[in-house]
Amino acid sequence: MSKLRCWCGAVLSLSGEIPNPIEWKVLSDELFDEFSGAVDVELIYQAAISLFRCNVCGRLWVFWNGFDGEPMCYRPDENGEQ
Protein backbone atom coordinates (compact mmCIF):
# COMPACT_ATOMS: atom_id res chain seq x y z
CA MET A 1 0.00 0.00 0.00
CA SER A 2 1.62 3.23 -1.09
CA LYS A 3 -1.44 5.49 -0.88
CA LEU A 4 -4.42 5.76 1.42
CA ARG A 5 -7.67 7.59 0.77
CA CYS A 6 -8.80 9.47 3.88
CA TRP A 7 -12.50 9.56 4.73
CA CYS A 8 -12.47 13.26 3.77
CA GLY A 9 -11.39 12.28 0.24
CA ALA A 10 -7.76 13.39 0.46
CA VAL A 11 -5.12 10.95 -0.76
CA LEU A 12 -2.28 10.32 1.70
CA SER A 13 1.06 9.21 0.28
CA LEU A 14 2.55 6.51 2.49
CA SER A 15 5.79 6.37 0.54
CA GLY A 16 7.86 8.60 -1.68
CA GLU A 17 9.27 11.76 -0.12
CA ILE A 18 11.77 11.09 2.67
CA PRO A 19 11.27 12.22 5.29
CA ASN A 20 7.52 11.95 4.76
CA PRO A 21 6.00 15.19 6.10
CA ILE A 22 2.73 13.48 7.10
CA GLU A 23 4.27 10.39 8.76
CA TRP A 24 4.93 10.17 12.48
CA LYS A 25 6.69 7.44 14.44
CA VAL A 26 5.37 6.53 17.89
CA LEU A 27 6.81 4.42 20.72
CA SER A 28 5.03 3.45 23.90
CA ASP A 29 6.67 4.68 27.08
CA GLU A 30 7.31 1.07 28.06
CA LEU A 31 9.02 0.26 24.74
CA PHE A 32 11.01 3.50 24.90
CA ASP A 33 12.49 2.41 28.26
CA GLU A 34 13.93 -0.69 26.59
CA PHE A 35 16.32 1.57 24.67
CA SER A 36 19.20 3.11 26.61
CA GLY A 37 22.72 4.31 26.03
CA ALA A 38 24.02 4.41 22.48
CA VAL A 39 21.13 3.24 20.32
CA ASP A 40 20.92 2.15 16.70
CA VAL A 41 18.38 4.54 15.16
CA GLU A 42 17.28 1.81 12.73
CA LEU A 43 16.19 -0.38 15.68
CA ILE A 44 14.03 2.43 17.04
CA TYR A 45 12.59 3.10 13.58
CA GLN A 46 11.65 -0.58 13.19
CA ALA A 47 10.09 -0.76 16.67
CA ALA A 48 7.98 2.37 16.23
CA ILE A 49 4.38 2.44 15.07
CA SER A 50 3.68 4.48 11.94
CA LEU A 51 0.87 6.99 11.79
CA PHE A 52 -0.10 9.44 9.10
CA ARG A 53 -1.88 12.77 9.60
CA CYS A 54 -4.23 14.05 6.93
CA ASN A 55 -3.38 17.67 6.13
CA VAL A 56 -6.99 18.36 5.08
CA CYS A 57 -9.08 17.11 8.04
CA GLY A 58 -6.48 16.23 10.69
CA ARG A 59 -7.48 12.56 10.96
CA LEU A 60 -4.75 10.21 12.16
CA TRP A 61 -4.31 6.87 10.43
CA VAL A 62 -2.44 4.51 12.77
CA PHE A 63 -0.90 1.23 11.63
CA TRP A 64 -1.00 -0.55 15.01
CA ASN A 65 -0.11 -3.91 13.42
CA GLY A 66 2.36 -2.66 10.82
CA PHE A 67 1.67 -2.14 7.16
CA ASP A 68 0.37 -5.70 6.76
CA GLY A 69 -2.74 -4.78 8.76
CA GLU A 70 -5.47 -2.22 8.15
CA PRO A 71 -4.94 1.19 9.76
CA MET A 72 -7.20 2.54 12.52
CA CYS A 73 -8.58 6.02 11.92
CA TYR A 74 -8.94 8.69 14.61
CA ARG A 75 -10.49 12.08 13.97
CA PRO A 76 -10.32 15.34 15.91
CA ASP A 77 -13.33 16.28 17.99
CA GLU A 78 -15.68 18.31 15.77
CA ASN A 79 -16.19 20.86 18.56
CA GLY A 80 -12.47 21.39 18.94
CA GLU A 81 -12.65 20.19 22.54
CA GLN A 82 -10.00 17.95 23.99
C-alpha positions as protocol buffer text, in pm:
chain_id: "A"
residue {
  index: 1
  type: MET
  ca { x: 0 y: 0 z: 0 }
}
residue {
  index: 2
  type: SER
  ca { x: 162 y: 323 z: -109 }
}
residue {
  index: 3
  type: LYS
  ca { x: -144 y: 549 z: -88 }
}
residue {
  index: 4
  type: LEU
  ca { x: -442 y: 576 z: 142 }
}
residue {
  index: 5
  type: ARG
  ca { x: -767 y: 759 z: 77 }
}
residue {
  index: 6
  type: CYS
  ca { x: -880 y: 947 z: 388 }
}
residue {
  index: 7
  type: TRP
  ca { x: -1250 y: 956 z: 473 }
}
residue {
  index: 8
  type: CYS
  ca { x: -1247 y: 1326 z: 377 }
}
residue {
  index: 9
  type: GLY
  ca { x: -1139 y: 1228 z: 24 }
}
residue {
  index: 10
  type: ALA
  ca { x: -776 y: 1339 z: 46 }
}
residue {
  index: 11
  type: VAL
  ca { x: -512 y: 1095 z: -76 }
}
residue {
  index: 12
  type: LEU
  ca { x: -228 y: 1032 z: 170 }
}
residue {
  index: 13
  type: SER
  ca { x: 106 y: 921 z: 28 }
}
residue {
  index: 14
  type: LEU
  ca { x: 255 y: 651 z: 249 }
}
residue {
  index: 15
  type: SER
  ca { x: 579 y: 637 z: 54 }
}
residue {
  index: 16
  type: GLY
  ca { x: 786 y: 860 z: -168 }
}
residue {
  index: 17
  type: GLU
  ca { x: 927 y: 1176 z: -12 }
}
residue {
  index: 18
  type: ILE
  ca { x: 1177 y: 1109 z: 267 }
}
residue {
  index: 19
  type: PRO
  ca { x: 1127 y: 1222 z: 529 }
}
residue {
  index: 20
  type: ASN
  ca { x: 752 y: 1195 z: 476 }
}
residue {
  index: 21
  type: PRO
  ca { x: 600 y: 1519 z: 610 }
}
residue {
  index: 22
  type: ILE
  ca { x: 273 y: 1348 z: 710 }
}
residue {
  index: 23
  type: GLU
  ca { x: 427 y: 1039 z: 876 }
}
residue {
  index: 24
  type: TRP
  ca { x: 493 y: 1017 z: 1248 }
}
residue {
  index: 25
  type: LYS
  ca { x: 669 y: 744 z: 1444 }
}
residue {
  index: 26
  type: VAL
  ca { x: 537 y: 653 z: 1789 }
}
residue {
  index: 27
  type: LEU
  ca { x: 681 y: 442 z: 2072 }
}
residue {
  index: 28
  type: SER
  ca { x: 503 y: 345 z: 2390 }
}
residue {
  index: 29
  type: ASP
  ca { x: 667 y: 468 z: 2708 }
}
residue {
  index: 30
  type: GLU
  ca { x: 731 y: 107 z: 2806 }
}
residue {
  index: 31
  type: LEU
  ca { x: 902 y: 26 z: 2474 }
}
residue {
  index: 32
  type: PHE
  ca { x: 1101 y: 350 z: 2490 }
}
residue {
  index: 33
  type: ASP
  ca { x: 1249 y: 241 z: 2826 }
}
residue {
  index: 34
  type: GLU
  ca { x: 1393 y: -69 z: 2659 }
}
residue {
  index: 35
  type: PHE
  ca { x: 1632 y: 157 z: 2467 }
}
residue {
  index: 36
  type: SER
  ca { x: 1920 y: 311 z: 2661 }
}
residue {
  index: 37
  type: GLY
  ca { x: 2272 y: 431 z: 2603 }
}
residue {
  index: 38
  type: ALA
  ca { x: 2402 y: 441 z: 2248 }
}
residue {
  index: 39
  type: VAL
  ca { x: 2113 y: 324 z: 2032 }
}
residue {
  index: 40
  type: ASP
  ca { x: 2092 y: 215 z: 1670 }
}
residue {
  index: 41
  type: VAL
  ca { x: 1838 y: 454 z: 1516 }
}
residue {
  index: 42
  type: GLU
  ca { x: 1728 y: 181 z: 1273 }
}
residue {
  index: 43
  type: LEU
  ca { x: 1619 y: -38 z: 1568 }
}
residue {
  index: 44
  type: ILE
  ca { x: 1403 y: 243 z: 1704 }
}
residue {
  index: 45
  type: TYR
  ca { x: 1259 y: 310 z: 1358 }
}
residue {
  index: 46
  type: GLN
  ca { x: 1165 y: -58 z: 1319 }
}
residue {
  index: 47
  type: ALA
  ca { x: 1009 y: -76 z: 1667 }
}
residue {
  index: 48
  type: ALA
  ca { x: 798 y: 237 z: 1623 }
}
residue {
  index: 49
  type: ILE
  ca { x: 438 y: 244 z: 1507 }
}
residue {
  index: 50
  type: SER
  ca { x: 368 y: 448 z: 1194 }
}
residue {
  index: 51
  type: LEU
  ca { x: 87 y: 699 z: 1179 }
}
residue {
  index: 52
  type: PHE
  ca { x: -10 y: 944 z: 910 }
}
residue {
  index: 53
  type: ARG
  ca { x: -188 y: 1277 z: 960 }
}
residue {
  index: 54
  type: CYS
  ca { x: -423 y: 1405 z: 693 }
}
residue {
  index: 55
  type: ASN
  ca { x: -338 y: 1767 z: 613 }
}
residue {
  index: 56
  type: VAL
  ca { x: -699 y: 1836 z: 508 }
}
residue {
  index: 57
  type: CYS
  ca { x: -908 y: 1711 z: 804 }
}
residue {
  index: 58
  type: GLY
  ca { x: -648 y: 1623 z: 1069 }
}
residue {
  index: 59
  type: ARG
  ca { x: -748 y: 1256 z: 1096 }
}
residue {
  index: 60
  type: LEU
  ca { x: -475 y: 1021 z: 1216 }
}
residue {
  index: 61
  type: TRP
  ca { x: -431 y: 687 z: 1043 }
}
residue {
  index: 62
  type: VAL
  ca { x: -244 y: 451 z: 1277 }
}
residue {
  index: 63
  type: PHE
  ca { x: -90 y: 123 z: 1163 }
}
residue {
  index: 64
  type: TRP
  ca { x: -100 y: -55 z: 1501 }
}
residue {
  index: 65
  type: ASN
  ca { x: -11 y: -391 z: 1342 }
}
residue {
  index: 66
  type: GLY
  ca { x: 236 y: -266 z: 1082 }
}
residue {
  index: 67
  type: PHE
  ca { x: 167 y: -214 z: 716 }
}
residue {
  index: 68
  type: ASP
  ca { x: 37 y: -570 z: 676 }
}
residue {
  index: 69
  type: GLY
  ca { x: -274 y: -478 z: 876 }
}
residue {
  index: 70
  type: GLU
  ca { x: -547 y: -222 z: 815 }
}
residue {
  index: 71
  type: PRO
  ca { x: -494 y: 119 z: 976 }
}
residue {
  index: 72
  type: MET
  ca { x: -720 y: 254 z: 1252 }
}
residue {
  index: 73
  type: CYS
  ca { x: -858 y: 602 z: 1192 }
}
residue {
  index: 74
  type: TYR
  ca { x: -894 y: 869 z: 1461 }
}
residue {
  index: 75
  type: ARG
  ca { x: -1049 y: 1208 z: 1397 }
}
residue {
  index: 76
  type: PRO
  ca { x: -1032 y: 1534 z: 1591 }
}
residue {
  index: 77
  type: ASP
  ca { x: -1333 y: 1628 z: 1799 }
}
residue {
  index: 78
  type: GLU
  ca { x: -1568 y: 1831 z: 1577 }
}
residue {
  index: 79
  type: ASN
  ca { x: -1619 y: 2086 z: 1856 }
}
residue {
  index: 80
  type: GLY
  ca { x: -1247 y: 2139 z: 1894 }
}
residue {
  index: 81
  type: GLU
  ca { x: -1265 y: 2019 z: 2254 }
}
residue {
  index: 82
  type: GLN
  ca { x: -1000 y: 1795 z: 2399 }
}
